[in-house]
Structures are given as C-alpha cells and as structure tokens.
Amino acid sequence: MAPERMNPSSKKFDAITELMALLREAGLAPRVQKPRTALPAQFDLLYGISVAALALDALSKPERNREGARIINATLLKFGQFIAARPQLVSEYLAWRERQSAAPQLDLQCWPLLPRGFLTDAVPDGVIAYLVAGGEIAREDKNVRFFPERRGRLTDLLKAILTADMFCQERSALSVLADNMPTLTSLGVQ
C-alpha cells in the first residue's frame, strides 16, 4: 500500500476503505450496509436502564413494611421515565398540572397540555421487564420495588451516574417531577 493511504493525516486517507482493505488481506469479505438513521437515545438499553435507575431513586418512596425497600407504582415510574428521557416536556407537564389544579371543570381544555404518549411507549416497560428478569428490581401487581441497599448492578450504576454528575437534564426533570408528582387519577389511568 502507498504510504499516503496508510497515513490518517493524509487528505487521501479513507478509514472505511483502509479497514475494508485490511479485512480483505486477512481473507475476510466485509459487507457494508447502506447508512441508516440512528435511533434516538431513548431506544438505547443502557440509557433506558440509567433513566430507570434515576427515576427509581428520585420518585420511589420507602416501603413501610420492608426495611431497605423502596416502592413506586409502575405507571408513575413509566411516566417518570418518559419525562426524564424528554426533559423538554417538563414545562408542558407543569402547565398542565397548574391548569388542572386551577380549574378542574376545564379538563377538556387542559388535557392537550399533558405530555401524552407515555402509556403507549413500550421502551420503559421493556427496561423494567429486563431489570425484573435480572433480579435488580421486583414487580408485584401494580408496584415496582427497588432495593438500593442490596448493592446490585443497578445501584452501582446509579452511584456511578451520580459520582460522575451524568444525565443532568434527566435528573433535573425527575427532581421537578418528584416535587410535582401526578396522581394516577390525574393521569387518567385510575
């Protein structure tokens, strides 16, 4: 190969072409698929697990009957995950909540302000099912239990996120939501 082709600083250098040439020299037959649109971050499993850990930490309450356990309604957790992954919806949620509490008789007028879509979003459900299958959390009827004192992978991830000060927008959205938590009735699911 010509030296300018192997030099990444050369203007003629093409990393994909070089990689394919190296793979062919090794006797491999690389295939390149046409570029496609990348999925939004909400569809990344690690991101979903991180948001779920943050939502569990911010929104769950200590369970009275079980020492060290925290509990949250699964629908409220799903709403928290939905809002945390879309922090730009916090202002719409707060406007909806304010209009709803100020004039409940105008429910039809303020309903469009509720950030909708969380009920049909399958990603939070899939993340919770994954965490349940892995033994990180427990699902019982309509509630999800989180055991932060068990020192599992979920609590280690949560600690790493907080130590590195990651997901600031998501944490901020969850903080606002924790201070202004909806009820199941207000969300129209009870």
Wavefront OBJ file of the C-alpha trace (Angstrom):
o trace
v 0.000 0.000 0.000
v 1.126 3.513 -0.714
v 2.339 5.395 2.373
v -0.174 8.245 1.892
v -3.062 5.777 2.058
v -1.978 4.442 5.456
v -1.354 7.895 6.932
v -4.523 9.136 8.673
v -3.322 12.742 8.390
v -3.179 12.464 4.591
v -6.031 14.150 2.717
v -6.407 10.993 0.617
v -6.910 8.754 3.670
v -10.285 6.974 3.829
v -10.700 4.974 7.042
v -13.506 2.762 5.695
v -11.556 1.890 2.549
v -8.467 1.112 4.621
v -10.418 -1.078 7.023
v -12.038 -2.992 4.165
v -8.615 -3.491 2.513
v -7.131 -4.831 5.743
v -10.060 -7.196 6.224
v -9.717 -8.471 2.635
v -5.982 -9.062 3.187
v -6.929 -11.174 6.196
v -9.159 -13.291 3.959
v -12.434 -11.781 5.145
v -15.189 -10.492 2.890
v -16.570 -7.333 4.516
v -20.041 -6.114 3.655
v -21.039 -2.514 4.102
v -24.697 -1.761 4.703
v -26.224 1.434 3.481
v -26.277 4.132 6.151
v -29.489 4.371 8.082
v -30.873 6.824 10.522
v -29.620 6.269 14.040
v -32.274 5.534 16.645
v -32.864 8.182 19.326
v -31.111 7.712 22.660
v -34.409 6.607 24.252
v -34.046 3.269 22.438
v -30.587 2.511 23.844
v -30.818 -0.139 26.584
v -28.072 1.323 28.774
v -29.655 4.760 28.526
v -33.039 3.254 29.415
v -31.566 1.429 32.405
v -29.830 4.615 33.532
v -33.066 6.614 33.295
v -34.945 3.867 35.141
v -32.337 3.886 37.929
v -32.597 7.662 38.213
v -36.405 7.535 38.211
v -36.458 4.825 40.867
v -34.062 6.833 43.007
v -35.931 10.138 42.611
v -39.554 9.007 42.656
v -39.839 5.867 44.776
v -40.785 6.080 48.437
v -39.567 3.957 51.347
v -41.821 0.960 51.816
v -43.322 0.780 55.306
v -43.339 -2.985 55.703
v -39.915 -3.794 54.222
v -36.691 -2.390 55.609
v -34.418 -1.040 52.877
v -37.022 -1.352 50.122
v -38.444 1.476 48.080
v -41.710 1.257 46.150
v -43.416 3.088 43.303
v -46.495 2.490 41.198
v -45.415 1.099 37.814
v -47.462 3.672 35.870
v -45.930 6.583 37.795
v -42.484 5.086 37.199
v -43.241 4.802 33.490
v -44.388 8.445 33.420
v -41.182 9.436 35.223
v -39.036 7.528 32.736
v -40.936 9.109 29.840
v -40.482 12.664 31.156
v -36.850 12.124 32.193
v -35.953 10.939 28.690
v -37.683 14.035 27.281
v -36.802 16.842 29.725
v -38.206 19.450 27.349
v -41.693 18.195 28.323
v -41.323 19.307 31.963
v -42.650 22.806 31.237
v -45.670 21.353 29.404
v -46.323 18.997 32.310
v -46.137 21.861 34.828
v -48.504 23.986 32.707
v -50.924 21.056 32.513
v -50.722 20.476 36.259
v -51.298 24.165 37.024
v -54.280 24.432 34.689
v -55.726 21.205 36.047
v -55.492 22.296 39.686
v -56.751 25.814 38.963
v -59.887 24.808 37.095
v -60.733 21.098 37.136
v -64.017 21.819 35.341
v -61.978 22.797 32.278
v -60.444 19.348 31.990
v -61.060 19.203 28.240
v -59.151 22.452 27.770
v -56.096 21.454 29.765
v -55.937 17.802 28.658
v -53.959 18.650 25.472
v -51.208 20.113 27.695
v -50.475 16.726 29.309
v -47.356 15.197 27.772
v -49.025 12.209 26.170
v -47.501 9.151 24.670
v -46.148 7.618 27.844
v -48.890 4.974 28.006
v -48.093 3.613 24.550
v -44.298 3.922 24.873
v -43.050 0.327 25.119
v -39.417 1.184 25.915
v -39.887 1.885 29.665
v -41.900 -1.335 30.004
v -39.148 -3.290 28.279
v -36.470 -1.788 30.517
v -38.452 -2.634 33.658
v -39.050 -6.187 32.404
v -35.311 -6.528 31.751
v -34.452 -5.290 35.261
v -37.026 -7.640 36.807
v -35.641 -10.593 34.828
v -32.139 -9.694 36.008
v -33.263 -9.583 39.635
v -32.395 -5.910 40.058
v -35.962 -4.915 40.952
v -39.198 -6.731 41.760
v -42.604 -6.259 40.202
v -45.672 -7.100 42.257
v -49.070 -6.269 40.811
v -49.069 -2.542 40.050
v -45.934 -1.736 42.041
v -42.201 -1.886 41.454
v -39.826 -2.494 44.347
v -36.270 -1.214 44.376
v -33.701 -2.379 46.909
v -30.917 0.243 46.910
v -29.145 -1.278 49.912
v -28.537 -4.629 48.166
v -25.583 -3.234 46.214
v -26.581 -4.712 42.890
v -25.575 -3.608 39.417
v -28.405 -1.084 39.311
v -27.267 0.637 42.489
v -23.655 0.575 41.263
v -24.777 2.206 38.012
v -26.756 4.813 39.926
v -23.754 5.585 42.119
v -21.505 5.937 39.046
v -24.004 8.293 37.381
v -24.228 10.498 40.461
v -20.472 10.461 41.109
v -19.702 11.450 37.505
v -22.534 14.013 37.511
v -24.055 12.481 34.374
v -27.588 12.882 32.959
v -28.046 16.358 34.483
v -31.120 17.203 32.387
v -32.802 13.914 33.204
v -32.064 14.310 36.914
v -33.387 17.872 36.850
v -36.603 16.752 35.147
v -37.061 13.992 37.739
v -36.461 16.445 40.572
v -39.227 18.715 39.265
v -41.477 15.701 38.809
v -40.770 14.472 42.358
v -41.854 17.880 43.687
v -44.957 17.877 41.459
v -45.877 14.204 41.252
v -49.093 13.447 39.423
v -51.710 11.114 40.760
v -52.956 8.109 38.847
v -56.374 9.758 38.644
v -54.908 12.943 37.166
v -53.099 10.867 34.542
v -56.381 9.198 33.683
v -55.241 5.671 34.493
v -57.294 5.041 37.637
l 1 2 3 4 5 6 7 8 9 10 11 12 13 14 15 16 17 18 19 20 21 22 23 24 25 26 27 28 29 30 31 32 33 34 35 36 37 38 39 40 41 42 43 44 45 46 47 48 49 50 51 52 53 54 55 56 57 58 59 60 61 62 63 64 65 66 67 68 69 70 71 72 73 74 75 76 77 78 79 80 81 82 83 84 85 86 87 88 89 90 91 92 93 94 95 96 97 98 99 100 101 102 103 104 105 106 107 108 109 110 111 112 113 114 115 116 117 118 119 120 121 122 123 124 125 126 127 128 129 130 131 132 133 134 135 136 137 138 139 140 141 142 143 144 145 146 147 148 149 150 151 152 153 154 155 156 157 158 159 160 161 162 163 164 165 166 167 168 169 170 171 172 173 174 175 176 177 178 179 180 181 182 183 184 185 186 187 188 189 190
